[in-house]
Amino acid sequence: MTEPIQSTSILILLIGILVAAAVVVRAGLSRTYVPSLVGYMALGFLLRLADDRWNFLSEQGDFAFEILAELGIIVLLFRVGLESDLQGLRRQLGSASVIWLGNVALSATAGYFVMTYLLGFDQIPSLIAAVAMTATSIGVSIGMWRQHDALRTRKGQLLTDVAKMDDLSGVALMALLFAVIPVLRETAGSGDGPGSGGLATQLLTSGGIFFLKFFLFAGFCVAFARYGEERLTKTFQRLAPGPELMVLVAGIAILIAGVAAWLEFSAAIGALFAGLAFSRDPEAVHIDADFRGLYDLFSPFFFIGIGLALETGALTSALGTGAVLAAVAIVVKVLGAGLPSLLSSGMAGATLIGVSLVPRAEITMIIMERGRQIGEWAVPANLYAAFVLVSAVTCLVAPISLEMLFRRWPAEIKGGEDGQG
């Protein structure tokens, strides 16, 4: 009986240390251009190095950190959905969709071809990497726009709309890809080629089942958003106003995320839909202030989990792959988003929008983490490590570059032609 008690005690001690360390890292890095998520991944990697040296993490500890990382994913994607303004996005759909289509198409195409023909990876890892390349992390860049009083300009609003479309499409592509990956692996093992009729039939069948479950799940979320969410929120506000409302909302978000995971979509998709369901109610959006505490508590554990999952040997062998993918990740967003933005935003605005979409963090690493959990055949250890480097590099390059660009083009960004959003 002594060993489990000691193991639990060590685990509780570690979690407490990491919670406190995350607060210190966030406070310290807030004074720099380094995003806090880079510091969180470094904390996880230090924990990995310590465990490799002293071997103090048991299976119980690994499982606990997996649960904490999953809760981190849920709060990250719930916040993405909660902050999404779908009505505003529909109003800007014309101009934003052109930029979104350009940067997503170029990111996915270039990512796949570089992975397959330059780096020599198999089809499935290449597809996962291509989808991961399409996402962005607007949170890394948005602080620079806010700091320079440019977020509410027309260009700032356009950037926000494109980034939200990137997030939504990245999650949708992830769900579709992981639904058909078992078929792709099975047919690859049987020797069926891309043009095989059997492969096409199986892909159509798997895709049809996926879309049926997806539309049923989406229909449930839409029905809840339209007919249940507002009544539930107002009823509970009368019974227990204040922080208790946020606890209820968090519980519902975890419940919807659990249903999505049970349907094999992943908890991330459920959390995103839960956030979207509450985003349509102006009263519910005010809970974001209370949600911040839960967000600050759990979100670091997703990035800590990324660092903890890194294999030290794979990290050193992934430097070359990571450097190539980081260069591709930067170029495809700058060109893919910048070129379509030229007509509507001019050279200064197009460059800023392209650079702002460079960071890859939450959704990119959620996709890679999901692939890593499937197995080495889907996301090898060196590819996972390479994408950790991609995330760190892109999240460092973007804010530093934006600061220089804002100083160079202050008048062009906040000029009278933009107006207020």
RAHULIN-V488820 format. One record per run of one state. SS is the DSSP state (h for helix, s for strand, l for the rest). FROM is the first residue (numbers start at 1). LEN is the number of residues. If there is no record, write none. Layout:
ss->SS from->FROM len->LEN
ss->SS from->FROM len->LEN
//
This chain:
ss->l from->1 len->1
ss->h from->2 len->28
ss->l from->30 len->6
ss->h from->36 len->19
ss->l from->55 len->4
ss->h from->59 len->24
ss->l from->83 len->3
ss->h from->86 len->6
ss->l from->92 len->1
ss->h from->93 len->26
ss->l from->119 len->4
ss->h from->123 len->12
ss->l from->135 len->3
ss->h from->138 len->10
ss->l from->148 len->5
ss->s from->153 len->1
ss->h from->154 len->37
ss->l from->191 len->6
ss->h from->197 len->43
ss->l from->240 len->3
ss->h from->243 len->20
ss->l from->263 len->4
ss->h from->267 len->13
ss->l from->280 len->2
ss->h from->282 len->4
ss->l from->286 len->2
ss->h from->288 len->22
ss->l from->310 len->2
ss->h from->312 len->6
ss->l from->318 len->1
ss->h from->319 len->38
ss->l from->357 len->5
ss->h from->362 len->13
ss->l from->375 len->6
ss->h from->381 len->28
ss->l from->409 len->1
ss->h from->410 len->4
ss->l from->414 len->6
ss->s from->420 len->1
ss->l from->421 len->1
//
